[in-house]
Structures are given as structure tokens and as C-alpha cells.
Amino acid sequence: MLYAGFMSAVLPPFPPPQEPAATPQLLEVGSGPDERCLRADAARNRARLLEAAARLIAEHGAAGVTMEAVAAAAGVGKGTVFRRFGDRTGLLTALLDHSAKKLQADFLGGPPPLGPGAPPVERLRAFGLAVLYRSVEQLDLQLAAQPEPTRRFAHPSYQALHTHVTMLLRQIQPDADCDLLARTLLASLDPALINHLTRQSGMPMERLEKGWLDLVARVTGTGA
């Protein structure tokens, strides 16, 4: 897998990190409190529906995932799928939830440079590469599951990424507007932009990798 393999590249060393005043708590990605209280049978039904949707994506792409198709593949009524996920976007978002949790676990407690233990600039560089490869690997699904504009930047998964990037920037450039800079950096990793650059413009991944590393160096003033 692309996301799993990118970490084999060795990143160059950086200056020692500046200790933050406090480490913000990252937001939980995915299911709300009611989700954790699902009865065992409801949890099994939910897993069966997600497995059916994943099979449809593997066979037909994200465009092949409709509420009706998932219901038929899982052998349940269409109403069951609507009650469980609300709409198609809710279903696709649930499919992305596991991947989002895995990424968050990696940058919260995984090995460096993505996880704790590396200088903050090195972690920021590794973070962008991880998000980039994860987006390319799941591009159709990410595009189909993007929340509408009014909810997009309030979504817990985006907020978790933004909180993490802001934390790293505060360790590197404590006097900067780290909140806004974090949003600017994340904009360069937007799935719609990555789709345009890779599929519509034919831009190779190597150029996107170098572009992220160059952007981080310029924003943080740390050099390439």
C-alpha cells in the first residue's frame, strides 16, 4: 500500500525541537458516543453493511456505491442502510473512518518521524507525506465522501488534522498565526486538489512530495 510504504524513505535531520507550552488534546475521529453503545447485533449489522460497501468499491469504484446496492449486497432492506448511515455521504464517511483513526493513531503514538520522538519539523514533513499517500490511495472514496462546504471544516476528522498541525507549528514558530498557517498547509493536501494534480494534470507523486517538503521549509523557515 502506498501509505504504508512511504515511511521507508529517510528524512534529513533537523534542529532540536522547541518544547511546547502545552500539548493540545486531539479530537476523536469518527463515531460519537451513541456509536460506542451499539448493541452487539447492531454492531454486526453495521460491519456487514460496511463490508458490502467496501466490496462494491473494490469492484465498481465509489460511483458504484448506492444505498440500494449496499442493501442488496448485504441482504437487507434499503431502509436498514438509511437508518444506520442517514445518506450515501454518511455511508462513505463511515468507510473512511477506520483509515482516519489509523492515521491519527500513527501521528499520536506511532513510531517517529510521524509519531512522537522526532523534531517537530520532521514530524510535519512526515505528516504531509502520510496524508498525501493516503489520499492518493483512497482518492475516489475521499472525493465522494467529502462533506458539503458548510460542514467540511467543522468535521471531526479535519479538526483532528488541523489540531495536530497547529501543535507542531507552535513548537516551530510560536509567534506565527499557527491556526491559519495550519489551514493553509492542509489546503495543499485537499483531495480535490490532489485529484486535479495527479489525474487531470498528470503530475507525478515525486513532484508532490518535493512540493510539500519545500512548502514546509518555507512556512517554517527551516530550510530544505
Buried (B, 14 or more C-beta within 10 A) or exposed (E): EEBEEBBEEEBEEBEEBEEBEEEEEBBBBBBEEEEEEBEEEEEEBBEBBBBBBBBBBEEEEBEBBBBEBBBBBBEBEBEBBBEBBEEBBBBBBBBBBEBBBBBBEBBEEBEBBBBEEBBBBBBBBBBBBBBBBBBBBBBBBBBBBBBEEEEEEEBBBBBBBBBBBBBBBBBBBEEBEBEEBBBEBBEBBBBEEBBEBBEEEEBEBEEBBEBBBEBBBEBBEBEE
